[in-house]
Amino acid sequence: MSDLRPNSEIAEGIHWIKDIYVNAYIVESGEDLILIDSGFNKKAKPILNYIREELESRNIKKILLTHHHADHVGGLHHLHNHLHTRIFSSEQDALYIKGEMKRPPPNNFILKPLYYILRPLITPKPVTQIEYVAEGEIIEDENDVGFEVHSLPGHTMGSLGFLKNNVLFSGDAGVSKEGDVELGVKLFAENMNVARASLVKMSKLKFDLLLSGHGTPILEDAQQRALEAVERLGLDEDLFEE
């Protein structure tokens, strides 16, 4: 589609929702919807408003979470509390989403004290009913090909990517920036060395579209952009070995 803009259908049956600076995606599944991440807004207003206005208030039957950061799970409690939808996450990141572990601070000694002060205000409400998924599993879409689960740790140690047909939902494992692919921001990465290895791994998957957690979606030649990123960043192919 040439008219690429937030809060619109950007590929057949796939909708891009922008919540301030973070992306969420809606995938149509028959009469129902599947949501990738739940945005920053605690009441999921950008997502629910779009569904009401553009998708006839259809039901969200599943939410797939790429990772536990607050800007990606902010609306999760509200959605689950009102819709009782099924939620899928890695077991490792689910510890934070369920409130069993506290999220780590940013990688900046100046911001850390501020983070600890604000943490009670910015931490999303916990959600405990989560189904765990891991590398190689398939999350079923009863009306189409399912979502392949790919472990892409580093930004968080339980980060996941979801591959459906030729579309990769990468979270912050690999993000779009001015048409190129980049690593997720270092400030919030839990392990940059592991994140680099995951970008190499991601570049070896087969996909044409990259729908990442930040930036404008890449709708053509996305895998090639990822391969170019690996070369541009000087990442060793041996960082990830199949």
C-alpha positions as CSV (number, residue, x, y, z in Angstrom):
1,M,0.0,0.0,0.0
2,S,1.3,3.4,-0.9
3,D,-0.6,5.3,1.8
4,L,1.5,4.2,4.7
5,R,0.3,5.9,7.9
6,P,-0.3,5.0,11.5
7,N,-3.8,3.8,12.5
8,S,-4.6,2.2,9.2
9,E,-4.6,-1.1,7.4
10,I,-1.0,-1.4,6.0
11,A,-1.3,-4.9,4.5
12,E,-4.2,-7.2,3.9
13,G,-5.8,-7.8,7.2
14,I,-3.0,-6.2,9.2
15,H,-3.5,-2.8,11.0
16,W,-0.8,-0.6,12.4
17,I,-1.7,1.2,15.7
18,K,0.7,3.9,17.0
19,D,0.5,4.8,20.7
20,I,2.6,7.9,21.1
21,Y,5.9,6.4,20.1
22,V,5.3,2.6,20.2
23,N,3.6,0.3,17.7
24,A,1.0,-2.3,18.2
25,Y,-0.6,-4.4,15.4
26,I,-4.0,-5.9,14.8
27,V,-4.3,-9.0,12.6
28,E,-7.8,-10.0,11.4
29,S,-8.7,-13.6,12.0
30,G,-12.1,-14.3,10.6
31,E,-14.6,-12.3,12.6
32,D,-12.1,-11.9,15.5
33,L,-8.8,-10.1,16.0
34,I,-5.3,-11.0,17.2
35,L,-3.3,-8.2,18.8
36,I,0.5,-7.9,18.8
37,D,1.5,-6.0,22.0
38,S,-0.9,-3.7,23.8
39,G,0.7,-0.3,23.7
40,F,1.6,2.2,26.4
41,N,-1.8,3.7,27.3
42,K,-3.1,2.0,30.4
43,K,-6.7,1.8,29.1
44,A,-5.5,0.8,25.6
45,K,-7.4,3.8,24.1
46,P,-5.7,4.0,20.7
47,I,-6.3,0.3,20.2
48,L,-9.9,0.1,21.4
49,N,-10.8,3.4,19.6
50,Y,-9.5,2.0,16.3
51,I,-11.3,-1.3,16.7
52,R,-14.6,0.6,17.4
53,E,-14.2,3.0,14.5
54,E,-12.6,0.8,11.8
55,L,-13.2,-2.8,12.7
56,E,-16.9,-2.8,13.9
57,S,-15.9,-3.4,17.6
58,R,-14.8,-7.0,16.7
59,N,-13.4,-9.2,19.5
60,I,-9.7,-9.5,20.4
61,K,-9.3,-13.2,20.9
62,K,-5.6,-13.4,21.5
63,I,-2.8,-11.0,22.5
64,L,0.8,-11.9,21.6
65,L,3.5,-10.1,23.6
66,T,6.9,-9.5,22.2
67,H,8.4,-8.5,25.5
68,H,7.6,-7.2,29.0
69,H,8.5,-3.5,28.7
70,A,5.9,-1.1,29.9
71,D,5.3,0.6,26.6
72,H,4.4,-2.7,25.0
73,V,2.2,-4.1,27.8
74,G,0.7,-0.9,29.3
75,G,-2.9,-1.6,28.1
76,L,-2.7,-5.4,28.9
77,H,-4.5,-5.3,32.3
78,H,-7.4,-3.2,31.0
79,L,-7.8,-5.4,27.9
80,H,-7.7,-8.7,29.8
81,N,-10.0,-7.4,32.6
82,H,-12.6,-6.3,30.1
83,L,-12.3,-8.9,27.3
84,H,-10.8,-11.9,29.1
85,T,-8.7,-12.6,26.1
86,R,-5.9,-15.2,25.9
87,I,-2.4,-13.8,26.4
88,F,0.8,-15.3,25.1
89,S,4.4,-14.5,26.3
90,S,7.7,-16.1,26.9
91,E,7.9,-17.7,30.4
92,Q,10.9,-15.5,31.2
93,D,9.2,-12.2,30.4
94,A,6.0,-13.3,32.0
95,L,7.7,-13.1,35.4
96,Y,7.7,-9.3,35.0
97,I,4.2,-9.1,33.4
98,K,2.7,-11.1,36.3
99,G,4.5,-8.8,38.8
100,E,6.6,-11.6,40.2
101,M,9.8,-9.7,39.4
102,K,10.6,-6.0,39.2
103,R,11.7,-4.7,35.8
104,P,15.4,-3.7,35.6
105,P,16.3,0.1,35.5
106,P,17.6,1.8,32.3
107,N,21.3,1.5,31.5
108,N,22.2,5.0,32.6
109,F,23.4,6.0,36.1
110,I,21.8,9.4,35.9
111,L,18.4,8.0,35.0
112,K,18.4,5.1,37.5
113,P,17.5,7.1,40.6
114,L,14.7,8.8,38.7
115,Y,13.5,5.4,37.5
116,Y,13.3,4.0,41.0
117,I,11.3,7.1,42.1
118,L,8.8,6.8,39.2
119,R,8.6,3.0,39.0
120,P,5.4,2.7,41.1
121,L,3.7,5.2,38.7
122,I,4.9,3.7,35.4
123,T,4.8,0.0,36.2
124,P,1.8,-1.6,34.5
125,K,-0.8,-3.5,36.5
126,P,0.1,-7.2,36.6
127,V,-1.7,-9.8,34.6
128,T,-1.3,-13.4,35.9
129,Q,-3.2,-15.5,33.3
130,I,-0.5,-15.9,30.7
131,E,0.2,-18.9,28.4
132,Y,3.9,-19.5,27.8
133,V,5.3,-20.1,24.3
134,A,8.8,-20.8,23.2
135,E,11.1,-21.2,20.2
136,G,9.6,-23.3,17.4
137,E,6.0,-23.4,18.7
138,I,3.0,-22.3,16.7
139,I,0.3,-20.0,18.0
140,E,-2.8,-21.1,16.1
141,D,-4.9,-18.8,14.0
142,E,-8.0,-20.8,13.4
143,N,-8.7,-18.9,10.2
144,D,-5.2,-18.9,8.6
145,V,-1.6,-19.9,9.0
146,G,-0.5,-19.7,12.6
147,F,2.3,-17.5,14.1
148,E,5.7,-19.1,14.4
149,V,7.4,-18.3,17.7
150,H,11.1,-17.2,17.5
151,S,13.2,-16.5,20.6
152,L,15.0,-13.2,20.1
153,P,16.5,-12.3,23.5
154,G,18.7,-9.4,24.4
155,H,16.5,-6.4,24.5
156,T,14.8,-8.4,27.2
157,M,16.0,-11.9,27.9
158,G,12.6,-13.3,27.0
159,S,11.9,-11.3,23.8
160,L,10.0,-13.0,21.1
161,G,9.3,-12.5,17.4
162,F,6.2,-13.8,15.6
163,L,6.4,-14.9,12.0
164,K,3.2,-15.3,10.0
165,N,3.4,-16.0,6.3
166,N,6.0,-13.5,5.2
167,V,5.4,-11.0,8.0
168,L,7.7,-10.7,11.0
169,F,6.5,-9.0,14.2
170,S,9.9,-8.3,15.8
171,G,9.1,-6.2,18.9
172,D,12.4,-4.4,19.8
173,A,14.7,-7.1,18.7
174,G,15.1,-5.3,15.4
175,V,13.4,-1.9,14.8
176,S,12.8,0.3,11.8
177,K,14.6,3.6,11.5
178,E,14.2,5.7,8.3
179,G,13.8,2.5,6.3
180,D,16.7,0.7,7.8
181,V,16.8,-2.0,10.5
182,E,18.5,-1.2,13.8
183,L,19.0,-2.8,17.2
184,G,16.5,-1.8,19.8
185,V,17.6,1.2,21.9
186,K,20.6,0.4,24.2
187,L,19.2,2.4,27.1
188,F,16.7,-0.3,27.9
189,A,18.4,-3.4,26.6
190,E,19.1,-6.1,29.1
191,N,22.1,-7.6,27.2
192,M,23.4,-6.0,24.1
193,N,25.7,-8.8,23.1
194,V,22.8,-11.2,23.1
195,A,20.7,-8.6,21.3
196,R,23.3,-8.5,18.5
197,A,23.2,-12.3,18.2
198,S,19.4,-12.1,17.9
199,L,19.6,-9.6,15.1
200,V,21.9,-12.0,13.2
201,K,19.4,-14.8,13.9
202,M,16.5,-12.6,12.8
203,S,18.2,-11.7,9.5
204,K,18.2,-15.4,8.6
205,L,14.5,-15.8,8.9
206,K,12.4,-15.6,5.7
207,F,10.2,-12.5,5.7
208,D,9.3,-9.6,3.4
209,L,7.5,-7.3,5.9
210,L,9.0,-6.2,9.2
211,L,6.5,-4.8,11.7
212,S,8.6,-3.7,14.6
213,G,7.9,-2.2,18.0
214,H,9.1,1.3,17.0
215,G,9.5,3.1,13.7
216,T,7.6,2.9,10.4
217,P,6.9,-0.7,9.2
218,I,9.0,-2.0,6.4
219,L,6.7,-3.4,3.7
220,E,9.1,-4.8,1.2
221,D,12.6,-6.4,1.1
222,A,12.6,-6.4,4.9
223,Q,14.9,-9.4,5.3
224,Q,17.4,-7.8,2.9
225,R,17.3,-4.7,5.2
226,A,18.1,-6.9,8.2
227,L,21.0,-8.5,6.4
228,E,22.3,-5.1,5.5
229,A,22.0,-4.1,9.1
230,V,24.1,-7.1,10.2
231,E,26.8,-6.0,7.7
232,R,26.6,-2.3,8.5
233,L,26.9,-3.0,12.3
234,G,29.8,-5.3,11.7
235,L,28.1,-8.2,13.4
236,D,29.8,-11.6,13.2
237,E,27.7,-14.2,11.4
238,D,29.0,-16.7,14.1
239,L,27.3,-14.8,16.8
240,F,24.3,-17.0,16.1
241,E,24.8,-20.5,14.9
242,E,21.9,-22.6,13.8
